[in-house]
Amino acid sequence: MSFSPHSQPNLYKDCTRKQRQIGVCVASVMHSGTHLVFNMLRESMGCKGISLQDIREGKPGVALFHLVDAHKGELRLSCPIITPMRHPVRILESFRRRGKPQSEMESQFRNLDKLDPLFIHVDHIARDQHVKRVGDRLGIDLKTDWPLLSPKGTVGFKVTPERVSAIPGWIMDIYTHSLET
């Protein structure tokens, strides 16, 4: 059974903070803001990081799942799935700086396309609105404590039309759709 976070506007509205010990999975394309979102959820929920097996068993906490680890892209969980997102040009630049091929990034986006996650854009001007929307849907108060653009990594790296043209259109479609959800 797959969880669809878009079907209910507030999943845990009537719970107190102590009752809100739910399982949440952070499923991400590498270099997309994974640890920022993972740590924000753990701190906001007052819980620890747990394994996917713990999530499958209904234990509370936050599991981290890089989509590079997906087995044939299948991730069946009955919990909310949160996906951090950066502009694909910035993700690709992070891959290139680490000597990783673009095909590895594309493979992870293919796996992402099979999920129905809630997105948090870590480097978009509307980031705080995305964080609030996800928090409202989970019934928890989420707060960011990181700058809109990290002091390391791709700061100063401009997203230009030429660089966007290196990203497959279907990935840009996922990114554009994630801004709207």
WOZIWO-V746905 format. One record per run of one state. SS is the DSSP state (@ for helix, = for strand, . for the rest). FROM is the first residue (numbers start at 1). LEN is the number of residues. Records with the same first field share a line. If there is no record, write none. Layout:
SS=FROM-LEN ; FROM-LEN
//
This chain:
.=1-4 ; 8-15 ; 29-5 ; 46-3 ; 51-1 ; 57-4 ; 70-1 ; 72-2 ; 75-5 ; 86-2 ; 98-4 ; 113-5 ; 122-5 ; 139-22 ; 165-4 ; 181-1
@=5-3 ; 34-12 ; 52-5 ; 67-3 ; 88-10 ; 102-11 ; 127-12 ; 161-4 ; 169-12
==23-6 ; 49-2 ; 61-6 ; 71-1 ; 74-1 ; 80-6 ; 118-4
//
